Amino acid sequence: MKSHIIKCWPEYFQPLVIGEKLFEIRKNDRNYEIGDTVIIKEWNTETKKETGRWVCKTITYMIQGKFGLPEDICVLQLRG
């Protein structure tokens, strides 16, 4: 299992924090796998800097290249 550090815009980050959003849609340029840990850092698009807020999630399910998704795009189900 691997760990990945990724950035997330504030409007998508807050729903992750409060448990409303349980997924991420990403380009799979990191070879994500079920069981991997994802550290998601909030990224301010105006200042182009991290805000200091972050969450740690585990990939529990993944869909890639199905249902019309391009082959390099994946949907990650997250828990934690």
FISEDREN-719074 format. One record per residue: x negated, z, y negated of N, C-alpha, C, CB in turn; residue number from 1. Coordinates in Angstrom, 1 decimal. Glycine has a CB too. Layout:
<tortis>
    n_X    n_Z    n_Y   ca_X   ca_Z   ca_Y    c_X    c_Z    c_Y   cb_X   cb_Z   cb_Y   i
      X      Z      Y      X      Z      Y      X      Z      Y      X      Z      Y NUM
...
</tortis>
This chain:
<tortis>
    n_X    n_Z    n_Y   ca_X   ca_Z   ca_Y    c_X    c_Z    c_Y   cb_X   cb_Z   cb_Y   i
   -0.8    0.0    1.2    0.0    0.0    0.0   -0.9    0.0   -1.2    0.9    1.2    0.0   1
   -0.4   -0.7   -2.3   -1.1   -0.8   -3.5   -0.4   -0.2   -4.7   -1.4   -2.3   -3.8   2
   -1.1    0.0   -5.8   -0.4    0.4   -7.0   -0.6   -0.7   -8.0   -1.1    1.7   -7.6   3
    0.5   -0.9   -8.8    0.5   -2.0   -9.9    0.8   -1.3  -11.2    1.5   -3.1   -9.5   4
    0.2   -1.7  -12.2    0.5   -1.2  -13.6    1.1   -2.4  -14.3   -0.7   -0.6  -14.3   5
    2.3   -2.3  -14.8    3.0   -3.4  -15.5    3.6   -2.9  -16.8    4.1   -4.0  -14.6   6
    3.9   -3.8  -17.7    4.5   -3.5  -19.0    5.9   -3.8  -19.0    3.7   -4.2  -20.1   7
    6.7   -3.1  -19.8    8.1   -3.3  -19.9    8.6   -3.1  -21.3    8.9   -2.4  -18.9   8
    9.4   -4.0  -21.8    9.9   -3.9  -23.2   10.9   -2.7  -23.3   10.7   -5.2  -23.6   9
   11.0   -2.1  -24.4   11.8   -0.9  -24.6   13.3   -1.0  -24.1   11.8   -0.4  -26.0  10
   13.9   -2.1  -24.4   15.3   -2.3  -24.1   15.5   -2.3  -22.6   15.9   -3.5  -24.7  11
   14.5   -2.6  -21.8   14.6   -2.7  -20.4   14.0   -1.4  -19.7   13.9   -3.9  -19.8  12
   13.1   -0.7  -20.5   12.5    0.5  -20.0   13.4    1.7  -19.9   11.3    0.8  -20.9  13
   14.2    1.9  -21.0   15.0    3.1  -21.1   16.0    3.1  -19.9   15.8    3.1  -22.4  14
   16.7    2.0  -19.5   17.6    2.0  -18.4   16.8    2.4  -17.1   18.2    0.7  -18.2  15
   15.6    2.0  -16.9   14.8    2.5  -15.8   14.6    4.0  -15.8   13.4    1.8  -15.8  16
   14.3    4.6  -17.0   14.1    6.0  -17.1   15.3    6.8  -16.7   13.7    6.3  -18.5  17
   16.5    6.3  -17.1   17.7    7.1  -16.9   18.4    6.7  -15.6   18.7    7.0  -18.1  18
   17.9    5.8  -14.8   18.4    5.4  -13.5   19.5    4.4  -13.5   18.9    6.6  -12.9  19
   19.8    3.8  -14.7   20.8    2.7  -14.7   20.3    1.4  -14.1   21.3    2.5  -16.1  20
   19.0    1.1  -14.3   18.4   -0.1  -13.8   17.5    0.2  -12.6   17.6   -0.8  -15.0  21
   17.8   -0.4  -11.5   17.1    0.0  -10.3   16.2   -1.2   -9.8   18.0    0.4   -9.2  22
   15.9   -2.1  -10.6   15.2   -3.4  -10.2   14.3   -3.9  -11.3   16.2   -4.4   -9.8  23
   13.4   -4.7  -10.9   12.6   -5.5  -11.9   12.6   -6.9  -11.4   11.1   -4.9  -12.0  24
   12.6   -7.9  -12.3   12.5   -9.3  -12.0   11.1   -9.7  -12.5   13.6  -10.2  -12.6  25
   10.2  -10.2  -11.7    8.8  -10.4  -12.0    8.3  -11.7  -11.4    8.0   -9.2  -11.6  26
    7.3  -12.2  -12.1    6.5  -13.3  -11.4    5.6  -12.6  -10.4    5.6  -14.1  -12.5  27
    5.6  -13.0   -9.2    4.8  -12.4   -8.2    3.4  -12.9   -8.2    5.4  -12.6   -6.8  28
    2.7  -12.5   -9.2    1.2  -12.9   -9.3    0.3  -11.7   -8.9    0.9  -13.3  -10.8  29
    0.9  -10.7   -8.3    0.2   -9.5   -7.9    0.4   -9.2   -6.4    0.7   -8.3   -8.7  30
    1.1  -10.1   -5.7    1.3   -9.9   -4.3    2.0   -8.6   -4.0    0.0  -10.0   -3.5  31
    3.1   -8.3   -4.7    3.9   -7.1   -4.5    4.4   -7.1   -3.0    5.1   -7.1   -5.5  32
    4.5   -5.8   -2.5    5.0   -5.6   -1.2    5.8   -4.4   -1.1    3.8   -5.5   -0.2  33
    6.8   -4.3   -0.2    7.6   -3.1    0.0    6.6   -1.9    0.3    8.6   -3.3    1.2  34
    6.9   -0.8   -0.4    6.0    0.4   -0.2    5.0    0.5   -1.3    5.3    0.3    1.1  35
    4.7   -0.5   -2.1    3.8   -0.5   -3.2    4.4    0.4   -4.3    3.5   -1.9   -3.7  36
    3.5    1.0   -5.0    3.8    1.8   -6.2    3.7    1.0   -7.5    3.0    3.1   -6.3  37
    4.7    1.1   -8.4    4.7    0.4   -9.6    4.7    1.4  -10.8    5.8   -0.6   -9.7  38
    3.7    1.4  -11.6    3.6    2.2  -12.8    4.0    1.3  -13.9    2.2    2.9  -13.0  39
    5.2    1.7  -14.5    5.8    0.8  -15.5    5.6    1.5  -16.9    7.3    0.5  -15.3  40
    4.8    0.8  -17.8    4.5    1.4  -19.1    5.4    0.7  -20.2    3.0    1.3  -19.4  41
    6.0    1.5  -21.0    6.8    0.9  -22.1    5.8    0.2  -23.1    7.6    2.0  -22.8  42
    6.2   -1.0  -23.5    5.4   -1.8  -24.4    6.2   -2.2  -25.6    5.0   -3.1  -23.6  43
    5.7   -1.8  -26.8    6.3   -2.1  -28.0    6.0   -3.6  -28.4    5.9   -1.1  -29.2  44
    7.0   -4.4  -28.5    6.8   -5.8  -28.8    6.4   -6.1  -30.2    8.1   -6.6  -28.4  45
    6.7   -5.2  -31.1    6.4   -5.3  -32.5    4.9   -5.0  -32.8    7.3   -4.5  -33.4  46
    4.5   -3.8  -32.3    3.2   -3.3  -32.5    2.2   -3.9  -31.5    3.1   -1.8  -32.5  47
    2.7   -4.5  -30.4    1.8   -5.0  -29.3    1.0   -3.9  -28.7    1.0   -6.1  -29.8  48
    1.6   -2.7  -28.6    0.9   -1.6  -28.0    1.8   -0.8  -27.1    0.3   -0.6  -29.1  49
    1.2    0.0  -26.2    1.9    0.9  -25.3    2.5    2.0  -26.2    1.1    1.4  -24.1  50
    3.7    2.5  -25.8    4.3    3.6  -26.5    3.8    5.0  -26.0    5.8    3.5  -26.4  51
    3.2    5.0  -24.8    2.8    6.2  -24.2    3.8    6.7  -23.1    2.6    7.3  -25.2  52
    5.0    6.1  -23.1    6.0    6.5  -22.1    5.7    5.6  -20.8    7.4    6.3  -22.6  53
    5.9    6.2  -19.7    5.8    5.5  -18.4    6.6    6.1  -17.3    4.3    5.4  -18.0  54
    6.9    5.3  -16.3    7.6    5.8  -15.1    6.9    5.3  -13.9    9.1    5.4  -15.1  55
    7.0    6.0  -12.8    6.4    5.6  -11.5    7.5    5.3  -10.5    5.3    6.6  -11.0  56
    7.5    4.2   -9.9    8.5    3.8   -8.9    7.9    3.2   -7.7    9.5    2.8   -9.6  57
    8.7    3.2   -6.6    8.2    2.6   -5.3    9.1    1.4   -5.0    8.3    3.6   -4.2  58
    8.5    0.3   -4.6    9.2   -0.9   -4.2    9.9   -0.6   -2.8    8.3   -2.2   -4.2  59
   11.2   -0.7   -2.8   11.9   -0.4   -1.5   12.5   -1.6   -0.9   12.9    0.7   -1.7  60
   12.6   -2.7   -1.7   13.2   -3.9   -1.2   12.8   -5.0   -2.1   14.8   -3.9   -1.1  61
   12.7   -6.3   -1.6   12.2   -7.4   -2.4   12.8   -8.7   -1.9   10.6   -7.4   -2.3  62
   13.2   -9.5   -2.9   13.7  -10.8   -2.6   12.8  -11.8   -3.4   15.2  -11.0   -3.0  63
   12.3  -12.9   -2.7   11.5  -13.9   -3.4   11.8  -15.3   -2.8   10.0  -13.6   -3.3  64
   12.0  -16.2   -3.7   12.2  -17.6   -3.3   13.6  -17.8   -2.6   11.1  -18.0   -2.3  65
   14.5  -17.0   -2.8   15.9  -17.1   -2.2   16.9  -17.2   -3.3   16.2  -15.9   -1.2  66
   18.1  -17.7   -3.0   19.2  -17.7   -3.9   19.0  -18.4   -5.2   19.7  -16.3   -4.2  67
   18.1  -19.4   -5.1   17.8  -20.2   -6.3   16.7  -19.7   -7.1   19.0  -20.3   -7.1  68
   16.1  -18.6   -6.7   14.9  -18.1   -7.4   13.7  -19.0   -7.2   14.6  -16.6   -7.0  69
   12.9  -19.3   -8.3   11.7  -20.1   -8.0   10.8  -19.3   -7.0   11.0  -20.3   -9.4  70
   10.0  -20.0   -6.3    9.2  -19.4   -5.3    8.2  -18.3   -5.8    8.3  -20.5   -4.6  71
    7.8  -18.3   -7.0    6.9  -17.3   -7.6    7.6  -16.2   -8.3    5.9  -18.0   -8.5  72
    8.9  -16.1   -8.3    9.7  -15.1   -9.0   10.3  -14.2   -7.9   10.8  -15.7   -9.9  73
   10.2  -12.8   -8.1   10.7  -11.9   -7.2   11.6  -10.9   -7.9    9.6  -11.2   -6.4  74
   12.5  -10.3   -7.1   13.4   -9.2   -7.6   12.9   -8.0   -6.7   14.9   -9.5   -7.4  75
   12.5   -6.9   -7.4   12.0   -5.7   -6.8   13.0   -4.6   -6.9   10.7   -5.3   -7.4  76
   13.5   -4.1   -5.8   14.3   -2.9   -5.9   13.4   -1.7   -6.0   15.3   -2.8   -4.6  77
   13.7   -0.8   -6.9   12.8    0.4   -7.2   13.5    1.7   -7.0   12.3    0.3   -8.6  78
   12.7    2.7   -6.5   13.2    4.0   -6.4   12.1    5.0   -6.8   13.7    4.3   -4.9  79
   12.5    6.2   -7.2   11.5    7.2   -7.5   11.6    7.8   -8.9   10.2    6.6   -7.4  80
</tortis>
